[in-house]
Amino acid sequence: MYYASTRNHLLRHEFTDVLLNGLAPDGGLYIPVEWPSLSGADIEALRGKSYAEIVTDIVHRFVGDTITRPDLLAMAERAYGRFSHDACAPLVQIGTRHFVLELFHGPTFAFKDFALQLLGEMFEHVLRQQNRSLTIIGATSGDTGSAAIRAVAGRRGIRIVMLHPEGRTSDVQRRQMTTVDSSNVLNIAIKGTFDDCQALVKQTLGDLDFASAHQLGAVNSINWVRVMAQSAYYVSSALSLGAPHTAPAYCVPTGNFGDVYAGYVARRMGLPISQLIVATNRNDILHRFFQSGVYASGKVLPTISPSMDIQVSSNFERLLFELCGRDGHKVADLMQQFTSNKTMQVDPDQLAKAQELFASASASEDATQSTIRSLKERTGMVVCPHTAVGIHAADTLMAADQTHPVVTLATAHPAKFPAAVEDALGYSPVTPQPLQDVMTKPEKYETMAFDGETLKQRLHAFSGESV
Ligand SMILES: *Cc1c(COP(=O)(O)O)cnc(C)c1O
């Protein structure tokens, strides 16, 4: 299996590069040269299999010979063995045809664990094969940081340095990172904003001599491995609903277009999916695109679903690649326009194609809150605000005469966002014991000025420390 870049469809990259680099050298995103196929019989053969077995079957089609199937299964069993629910991604029914796919039973209570737990296993495996080590550097404002830290803590050959903006993450989110007590984890609170943190990461990785001398790597939302790992829960949930003989619709709360794009990948492989719905909060760059064909970034508005508060949707470029007929040079031109003007537009044919593939809806803050309330009244289920954005979109777009099931993805546990839930319901959600523990464990992090040189000095020292 070879990979192209969304900005150059002619070059070929190996899976190992895709895994360890994240971003292609030309600034594009890695994408498989061709889609592996998943036939009706292939889907049928997965019936009754464990979640780890389903992941292994799907992911192996993208990995090729780099990792053997037995090795991959062992990794998946370790990764998903850390989830607190045997099904890993259980389905819960909330209406006649409406189901919720609970993706928050991993170690950090958000769906990012599905990809990052497996990514941690793969990193360790490939680094051991190559007898080298890696220091991962990342910036976070929300759920990625804690999921990445938990995926890497205690592993051999890997260190992780996570930057967060001091005082600008929620207490739960910060504590989920800073209470992980492992010598290969370094948390740094930067005196600045999330954008400052990201700028520091970019600047550090952009110093190629420094980055290669210290074996730096990135963990970010555009890593292909995250997308392909997430495709597996579309397959497992569709199977539960009767695939390949049904074609569920999926409604996905979206920020960086990663999770819903994983659904697109499952559909491209051959999983019958009747519709993919992009659900955004009032940061609705994607919703506006699917309505008008204009992709224009504005100012980030804070919401009660903060993990979807984005200006630019980093995985969107992978869809653009398909809309441009897999011509990387056309994508590079459009992205160049977007970089210069903060806006770009696809032509009417491309818009029609995009609308064929995705429906979209956006939820206001009021709609999000009232969805949390009404769902609790109707079903007893308490959902996080991101999930509520999805349920609102599904309710809005579900046609009355529709017969296929609709699955809304529940992206985080409500106890990760207690303030928003309390505002909607008048009381806070039940907090699972591990999240309660996080609130009392001692924290470990350093504070640093917004300064690239200071960060480099610290990274240099950290990479010399034995872990
Ligand atoms: C990251 C995240 C999202 C958005 O996912 P994308 O893959 O960026 O679209 C939604 N909800 C929660 C809770 C998240 O952590």
The ligand as an ORCA input file, in Angstrom:
! r2SCAN-3c Opt
* xyz 0 1
  C     -12.002     16.415     18.590
  C     -13.420     16.409     18.994
  C     -14.462     16.654     18.065
  C     -14.188     17.011     16.610
  O     -13.638     15.948     15.901
  P     -12.976     16.177     14.463
  O     -12.380     14.862     14.118
  O     -11.960     17.246     14.644
  O     -14.041     16.578     13.544
  C     -15.763     16.562     18.510
  N     -16.057     16.284     19.802
  C     -15.082     16.063     20.714
  C     -15.476     15.780     22.118
  C     -13.736     16.114     20.356
  O     -12.777     15.896     21.276
*
